[in-house]
């Protein structure tokens, strides 16, 4: 059985459409993984928005750029959004791993989020020196069911 997350706390059985029966087989394999590093199981190529940091597009000089910090759908969570100019590995105990460079990490926003993500948007200055600059983002999400957890980390490079 394959269940697809509807993003609102419910799942729909999509087994028949994802795996149409065309032949008979005696073997079956399955797997699970946490591709985005946010501590929950993901399906390949399918984003989930439980403790998820996400940017739809890469940052472009002179253009608007947005980063979304998601929490569990249908609940109110506290999100602490952070950014840095590089990656790092800092164990945060039972909360996960902070993947931001501690020397350049900064708090971007802290907000209670109920419906939809915390979305931060700004314009990347049109300066040639910014081309190739690494921008990293991650959040601490205080989830009402799981407690405090660290989201996945995303890395973008200014174009």
Beta strands, then each sheet from edge to edge (+ up, - down):
strand 1: 3-5
strand 2: 11-13
strand 3: 53-54
strand 4: 64-69
strand 5: 77-84
strand 6: 87-91
strand 7: 97-100
strand 8: 106-113
strand 9: 118-123
strand 10: 134-143
strand 11: 147-150
strand 12: 154-157
sheet 1: 1+ 2-
sheet 2: 3+ 4- 9+
sheet 3: 8+ 5- 10+ 11-
sheet 4: 8+ 5- 10+ 12-
sheet 5: 6+ 7-
end
